[in-house]
């Protein structure tokens, strides 16, 4: 949630940033926030004036009674009663204005950093790094060239899964529905190997592992920005008013809701393996076949809570960590800096990692690494106390997938298939316990 200080300090920059995200009626929304704040301040002034007048009159009542001026004292009492009623009305009006302002702010996205490129959709994202192609400052997805050669003989992962009895998509449909696959034998073993590999790498990088709940309350959803923006994409347990998590970002970041941290303890670095649940309403076609888009999937998430001065460095360290995982898995990858129109509601800046599928001839997103600046922290009331002046201020929050499993599995199966079976990358072999899937 944007802070009022952000808005008052540079209203024009906030509006311009919202327009970069293609947020409609940006100026009108910000003007409405300011108007509601002015209304709240006016009612506060009237309340304070009424309170001061009531205090003054209340002090005079005793003196009037002592002087035998009973009628005047009774009139003064009546005045204080009227003022007390007015104070209550002003307080109610203040709360109404503040509640309206908060509800409006919850619908306004985060302001992107200056580094975020202009653009409306995925083809406008910048390709900033790759191990299979050259990148220039104007390398967009739409004009970037890769050196990867497609192999028409390679089978897509859903055929490989059937050939080697790794994943049963039909059985998942029987048990639950489409988008809920059943992993079998070496398919289940590969899932577990990747989970353990990613957690071990996160541990080596200094992340503390968390095992959080996979259902959260509405306050947690509002805290990280999934609500109200993504309400229709989350599975809702209506009887208990709980939500299945779309990512471990939600419960892990909410560990620090309504908390004041000490600067010396930052950055906080957490990681978590969870199942994730997404309705993916409206998804259809070839891009959702097999593991490409699921309703339930495994993911390891890394989360950081940091100071404003250090958060950009933290973000780069997270990007380096995810890139290191893809290098160890020996996968062709590229890194995208997302344009304003393709960024999430809550991010100030976001980089996507994609791996290439040599059988499907397309790029598959496997990670998004975002810096949210103070946007989530303001919703969460996640703050820290500075060491020098003891001032309490908002933290920065960051998170990223490290990594999401389905498309990693798809790329590993497709890109590593040979006549002798599917070769397991060297870094993964100790966790898999074998060199081959056969």
C-alpha positions in Angstrom: 0.0 0.0 0.0 1.3 3.4 -0.9 2.1 5.7 2.0 0.7 9.2 2.3 4.3 10.5 2.5 5.0 9.0 -0.9 2.0 10.7 -2.4 2.6 14.1 -0.7 6.4 14.1 -1.4 6.0 13.7 -5.2 2.4 13.3 -6.4 3.4 13.7 -10.0 6.0 10.9 -9.8 3.4 8.6 -8.2 0.8 9.3 -10.9 3.4 8.8 -13.6 4.5 5.5 -12.1 0.9 4.3 -11.9 0.4 5.2 -15.5 3.5 3.1 -16.4 1.7 0.2 -14.8 -1.3 1.1 -16.9 -3.5 1.8 -13.9 -6.5 3.6 -15.1 -7.7 6.9 -13.5 -4.4 7.2 -11.7 -4.6 10.9 -11.1 -8.3 10.7 -10.0 -7.5 7.9 -7.6 -4.6 9.9 -6.0 -6.7 13.0 -5.8 -9.4 11.1 -4.0 -6.8 9.8 -1.5 -5.7 13.3 -0.8 -9.3 14.6 -0.6 -10.2 11.9 2.0 -7.0 12.8 3.9 -8.0 16.5 3.9 -11.5 15.5 5.1 -10.0 13.5 7.9 -7.7 16.3 8.9 -10.6 18.8 8.9 -12.7 16.6 11.2 -9.7 16.2 13.4 -9.3 19.9 13.7 -13.0 20.3 14.5 -12.8 17.5 17.1 -9.8 19.1 18.7 -11.5 22.5 18.9 -14.6 21.0 20.4 -12.5 19.0 22.9 -10.7 22.2 23.9 -13.9 24.1 24.3 -15.5 21.3 26.3 -12.5 21.2 28.6 -12.7 25.0 29.1 -16.4 24.9 29.9 -16.1 21.9 32.2 -13.5 23.8 34.3 -15.9 26.7 34.7 -18.8 24.6 36.0 -17.3 24.2 39.5 -16.6 27.9 39.8 -20.2 28.8 38.7 -21.6 26.4 41.3 -19.4 27.9 44.0 -20.7 31.4 43.1 -24.3 30.2 43.3 -24.9 30.6 39.6 -26.7 27.3 39.3 -28.6 28.2 36.1 -25.4 29.2 34.4 -23.7 26.0 35.6 -26.6 23.9 34.2 -26.4 25.7 30.9 -22.7 25.0 30.8 -23.3 21.3 31.5 -25.8 21.3 28.6 -23.1 22.8 26.4 -20.6 20.2 27.3 -23.1 17.4 26.5 -23.7 18.9 23.1 -19.9 19.2 22.5 -19.4 15.6 23.6 -22.0 14.5 21.1 -20.3 16.6 18.4 -16.9 15.1 19.3 -18.4 11.6 18.9 -19.8 12.6 15.5 -16.4 14.0 14.4 -14.6 10.8 15.5 -17.1 8.7 13.5 -16.6 11.0 10.4 -12.8 10.7 10.8 -13.0 7.0 10.9 -15.3 6.9 7.9 -12.9 9.0 5.9 -9.9 7.0 7.0 -11.6 3.7 6.2 -12.6 4.9 2.8 -9.0 6.1 2.2 -7.6 2.7 3.2 -10.0 0.8 1.0 -9.1 3.0 -1.9 -5.3 2.7 -1.3 -5.7 -1.1 -1.2 -6.9 -0.9 -4.9 -3.9 1.2 -6.1 -0.8 -0.8 -7.2 2.7 -0.1 -6.2 4.8 2.5 -8.1 7.5 1.0 -10.3 11.1 2.1 -10.0 12.6 4.3 -12.7 14.6 1.3 -14.0 11.3 -0.5 -15.0 10.9 -0.2 -18.8 7.8 1.2 -20.5 5.6 -1.4 -22.1 2.2 -3.1 -22.1 2.7 -6.8 -22.3 5.2 -9.7 -22.2 6.8 -8.9 -25.6 7.9 -5.5 -24.2 10.0 -7.1 -21.3 13.7 -6.6 -21.6 16.1 -9.5 -21.9 18.9 -8.4 -19.7 20.9 -11.7 -19.4 21.1 -15.2 -21.0 23.4 -18.1 -21.5 22.1 -18.7 -25.0 22.0 -15.3 -26.7 23.5 -11.8 -26.7 21.7 -9.0 -24.9 21.7 -5.2 -25.6 19.9 -2.4 -23.8 17.0 -2.6 -26.2 16.7 -6.4 -26.3 13.0 -6.9 -25.8 11.3 -10.3 -25.9 9.8 -9.3 -29.2 13.1 -8.7 -31.0 15.7 -10.8 -29.1 17.4 -13.7 -30.8 18.5 -16.9 -29.1 21.2 -19.4 -30.2 19.1 -22.4 -29.0 18.4 -24.8 -31.8 15.1 -26.6 -31.8 15.1 -30.4 -32.1 12.0 -31.7 -33.8 12.9 -35.2 -32.7 12.5 -34.4 -29.0 9.4 -35.5 -27.2 7.4 -33.1 -24.9 7.5 -33.8 -21.2 3.9 -35.2 -21.1 4.9 -37.9 -23.6 8.2 -38.6 -21.7 6.2 -38.8 -18.4 4.0 -41.5 -20.0 6.9 -43.3 -21.6 8.9 -43.6 -18.3 5.8 -43.8 -16.0 6.8 -40.6 -14.2 3.6 -38.6 -14.0 0.0 -39.6 -14.5 -2.2 -36.7 -15.5 -5.3 -38.8 -16.1 -5.1 -40.2 -12.6 -5.0 -36.7 -11.2 -8.1 -35.8 -13.1 -9.8 -38.9 -11.6 -8.9 -38.0 -8.0 -9.3 -34.2 -8.2 -9.5 -32.6 -11.6 -7.3 -31.2 -14.4 -4.2 -29.5 -13.1 -3.5 -31.8 -10.2 -1.0 -34.4 -11.5 0.1 -37.6 -9.7 3.9 -38.2 -9.6 5.0 -41.8 -9.6 8.3 -43.7 -9.0 11.2 -41.7 -10.4 8.9 -38.8 -11.2 8.1 -38.5 -7.4 11.8 -39.1 -6.7 12.8 -36.2 -9.1 10.3 -33.9 -7.3 11.8 -34.7 -3.9 15.4 -34.4 -5.3 14.7 -30.9 -6.6 13.0 -29.8 -3.3 16.0 -31.0 -1.3 18.5 -29.5 -3.7 16.8 -26.1 -3.7 16.5 -26.1 0.1 20.1 -27.2 0.6 21.3 -24.4 -1.8 19.2 -21.8 0.1 20.6 -23.1 3.4 24.1 -22.7 2.1 23.3 -19.1 1.0 22.2 -18.2 4.6 18.4 -18.6 4.4 16.6 -20.0 7.5 14.1 -22.6 6.5 10.5 -22.1 7.6 7.7 -24.7 7.4 4.6 -22.5 7.4 0.8 -23.3 7.1 -0.5 -23.6 3.5 -3.8 -22.0 4.4 -4.0 -18.3 5.6 -6.5 -15.9 6.9 -7.7 -12.9 5.0 -5.5 -10.5 6.9 -2.5 -12.4 5.6 -3.8 -12.1 2.0 -4.3 -8.3 2.4 -0.9 -8.0 4.0 1.1 -9.2 1.0 -1.3 -7.8 -1.6 -3.1 -11.0 -2.9 -6.3 -9.5 -1.6 -8.2 -7.8 -2.9 -6.3 -7.9 -6.2 -6.1 -11.7 -6.8 -9.1 -12.8 -4.8 -10.6 -14.7 -7.8 -7.4 -16.6 -8.3 -7.1 -18.0 -4.8 -8.9 -21.1 -3.5 -11.2 -19.9 -0.7 -12.4 -22.1 2.2 -15.6 -20.2 2.7 -16.9 -21.9 5.9 -13.7 -20.9 7.8 -12.9 -17.8 5.6 -9.4 -19.2 4.9 -7.4 -19.2 1.7 -5.0 -21.8 0.2 -1.7 -20.1 -0.4 -0.7 -19.2 -4.0 2.9 -19.0 -2.8 4.9 -19.3 0.4 5.5 -15.6 0.1 2.2 -15.1 1.9 2.7 -16.9 5.2 6.4 -16.3 5.4 6.2 -12.5 4.9 3.3 -12.4 7.3 5.5 -13.7 10.1 6.6 -10.1 10.4 3.1 -8.5 10.3 2.7 -6.0 13.2 6.3 -6.5 14.2 9.1 -3.9 14.9 12.5 -5.4 14.1 15.9 -4.2 15.1 18.2 -2.8 12.4 21.0 -5.1 13.5 18.9 -8.1 12.7 18.4 -7.2 9.1 18.3 -8.5 6.5 16.2 -11.4 7.6 16.5 -14.3 5.1 13.9 -17.1 5.0 13.2 -19.9 2.7 10.2 -22.3 2.6 9.1 -25.3 0.6 5.3 -25.5 0.3 2.6 -26.7 -2.0 1.0 -23.8 -3.9 -2.5 -23.5 -5.1 -3.8 -21.3 -7.9 -7.2 -21.4 -9.7 -5.7 -20.1 -12.9 -9.1 -19.0 -14.0 -9.4 -18.4 -17.7 -6.3 -20.4 -18.7 -6.7 -22.7 -21.7 -5.0 -24.0 -24.8 -1.6 -25.5 -25.6 0.3 -23.4 -23.1 -1.4 -25.2 -20.2 -0.7 -28.7 -21.3 1.1 -31.1 -19.0 3.1 -29.3 -16.3 3.0 -25.9 -18.0 0.2 -24.6 -15.8 -1.1 -26.4 -12.7 -3.6 -25.7 -9.9 -1.3 -27.4 -7.3 2.5 -27.4 -7.5 5.6 -27.5 -5.4 7.8 -24.4 -4.9 10.7 -23.2 -2.8 10.4 -19.5 -2.0 13.1 -17.1 -0.7 11.9 -14.1 1.3 13.9 -11.1 2.7 13.1 -8.3 5.0 15.6 -5.5 4.7 16.3 -1.8 5.2 15.6 0.6 2.4 19.4 1.4 2.1 20.3 -2.3 1.5 17.3 -3.7 -0.3 18.7 -3.2 -3.8 21.8 -5.2 -2.9 19.6 -7.9 -1.4 17.6 -8.0 -4.6 20.8 -8.5 -6.7 21.9 -11.3 -4.3 18.6 -13.1 -4.8 18.9 -12.7 -8.6 22.4 -14.2 -8.4 21.1 -17.1 -6.2 18.4 -18.1 -8.7 20.8 -17.8 -11.7 23.2 -20.0 -9.8 20.6 -22.7 -9.5 19.8 -22.7 -13.2 23.5 -22.9 -14.0 23.9 -25.9 -11.8 21.0 -27.5 -13.4 22.7 -26.9 -16.8 19.5 -25.4 -18.3 19.3 -22.7 -21.1 17.9 -19.6 -19.4 17.2 -15.9 -19.9 16.5 -13.1 -17.4 13.8 -10.6 -18.1 13.3 -7.2 -16.5 9.5 -6.8 -16.6 7.9 -3.8 -18.2 5.3 -1.7 -16.3 2.4 -3.4 -18.0 3.5 -6.9 -17.2 4.5 -6.4 -13.6 2.5 -7.6 -10.6 0.2 -5.4 -8.6 2.6 -5.2 -5.6 6.1 -5.1 -7.2 8.3 -2.0 -7.5 10.6 -4.0 -9.8 10.6 -7.6 -11.0 12.9 -10.0 -12.9 11.6 -13.2 -14.4 13.8 -16.2 -15.1 12.8 -18.4 -18.0 14.2 -21.8 -19.2 14.0 -23.0 -22.8 12.0 -26.1 -23.7 13.7 -27.8 -26.6 10.7 -30.0 -27.3 8.0 -27.3 -27.0 10.2 -24.7 -28.6 9.2 -22.0 -26.1 10.4 -20.3 -23.0 8.9 -21.3 -19.6 8.8 -19.0 -16.6 10.3 -20.6 -13.5 10.9 -17.7 -11.2 9.9 -14.1 -10.4 12.2 -12.2 -8.1 10.7 -8.9 -6.8 11.4 -5.9 -4.6 8.3 -4.5 -3.1 9.9 -1.5 -1.5 7.7 -0.4 1.4 4.4 -1.4 -0.3 3.9 -4.7 1.5 5.5 -3.5 4.7 3.0 -0.6 4.9 0.1 -3.1 4.6 1.8 -5.4 7.1 2.9 -2.7 9.5 6.4 -4.4 9.3 8.9 -1.9 10.7 12.3 -1.7 12.1 14.1 0.5 14.7 17.2 2.3 13.4 20.3 1.9 15.5 21.5 5.5 15.3 18.4 7.6 16.2 16.0 4.8 17.3 13.5 6.0 14.7 10.9 3.4 13.6 10.3 3.2 9.9 9.0 0.8 7.3 11.1 -2.2 6.1 11.5 -3.3 2.5 10.2 -6.7 1.6 11.5 -9.0 -1.2 10.8 -12.5 -2.5 11.5 -14.9 -5.3 10.9 -18.4 -6.5 14.0 -20.5 -6.0 12.5 -22.4 -7.7 9.1 -23.4 -8.9 9.2 -27.1 -9.8 6.7 -27.9 -12.6 8.4 -26.1 -15.5 11.9 -27.0 -14.2 10.8 -30.7 -14.3 9.4 -30.2 -17.8 12.6 -28.6 -19.1 14.9 -31.2 -17.4 12.9 -34.0 -19.0 12.7 -32.5 -22.4 16.2 -31.0 -22.7 18.1 -34.0 -21.2 16.3 -36.9 -23.1 18.6 -39.3 -25.0 18.4 -42.7 -26.6 19.5 -44.2 -23.3 17.0 -42.3 -21.1 16.9 -38.9 -19.4 20.2 -37.7 -18.0 20.2 -36.1 -14.6 22.4 -33.0 -14.2 25.5 -33.6 -12.1 24.5 -31.2 -9.3 21.2 -33.1 -8.9 22.6 -36.6 -8.9 23.4 -36.8 -5.2 19.8 -35.9 -4.4 18.3 -38.1 -7.0 20.5 -41.1 -6.2 21.0 -41.9 -9.9 22.5 -40.5 -13.1 19.6 -41.6 -15.3 15.8 -41.9 -15.5 15.1 -45.1 -17.5 
